[in-house]
Structure formats: structure tokens, C-alpha cells
Amino acid sequence: MAASDSDLVKLNEVLKKKSFLPKDASEDESQSRKSAMVYVGTTKGNLLEATTDVSTAVSSIGKKFSFTIIKDRSGIAS
């Protein structure tokens, strides 16, 4: 909540290190800020690892947050 552009850049960097990439990398950043941001896990991991990785990443920017982890047949998305 109330994330600045620099917060989003930092979040993207941290999530990338944790093997999460934006679902639609070509989407305009300002548009993605108006709705939920979606990331896709690039490795096959378990839900506990994904939850820990995403929680650590988003808490690193120091803003309030919420997230949902969804595991599907093709991997993990958050």
C-alpha cells in the first residue's frame, strides 16, 4: 500500500532474486499499480517456501502488504 515507483523497483529486484517474475513483463508499471500485481514463480517449490520468499521480499520495502499464493500445475504464482 502506498508504494512508490522506487518501492516497486526494489520489490521487483528482490522477487527476481527469489525466482519470481512479473506475470506480464510488458505491462505498463503504472497500469499494474492500479490493480493487483501478479508474479510467477520460475522454480517448482512448495507453498511454505513460496510464502516465506514472498513475505520476505514484500516486507523488505517497508510497506503494508497482503498477498495470495496460488499453486497450479505449471508452478506457483503469487
TORDRENTI-872382 format. One record per residue (C-alpha): residue in one letter; x, y, z. Coordinates in steps of 0.2 Angstrom, whole numbers, padded with zeros to 4 digits, always signed. Layout:
// residues N
aXYZ...
***
This chain:
// residues 78
m+0000+0000+0000a+0006+0017-0004a+0021+0010-0013s+0032+0022-0024d+0040+0019-0040s+0056+0016-0031d+0047+0003-0019l+0041-0006-0034v+0058-0007-0042k+0066-0014-0026l+0051-0026-0024n+0054-0032-0042e+0073-0034-0039v+0070-0044-0023l+0057-0055-0030k+0068-0059-0045k+0082-0065-0033k+0069-0076-0026s+0064-0083-0043f+0048-0073-0045l+0045-0063-0061p+0031-0052-0066k+0017-0061-0075d+0016-0049-0089a+0033-0040-0090s+0027-0030-0105e+0013-0022-0095d+0015-0004-0091e+0020-0002-0072s+0008+0012-0069q-0006+0001-0075s+0000-0014-0064r+0000-0002-0049k-0019+0001-0051s-0023-0017-0049a-0015-0032-0041m+0002-0036-0046v+0005-0054-0051y+0021-0063-0051v+0025-0081-0057g+0037-0092-0048t+0051-0099-0060t+0055-0114-0050k+0045-0128-0044g+0044-0126-0025n+0032-0129-0011l+0019-0117-0004l+0029-0114+0013e+0045-0109+0003a+0035-0098-0009t+0026-0090+0006t+0042-0086+0015d+0051-0079+0000v+0036-0068-0005s+0034-0062+0013t+0052-0058+0015a+0053-0049-0002v+0037-0038+0001s+0042-0034+0019s+0059-0028+0013i+0051-0012+0006g+0043-0007+0022k+0025-0005+0017k+0009-0013+0022f+0005-0028+0011s-0005-0043+0008f-0003-0057-0005t-0011-0073-0010i-0001-0089-0016i-0009-0100-0029k-0001-0116-0034d-0006-0123-0051r+0000-0137-0062s+0013-0125-0071g+0021-0119-0055i+0017-0106-0041a+0011-0089-0044s+0008-0075-0031
***
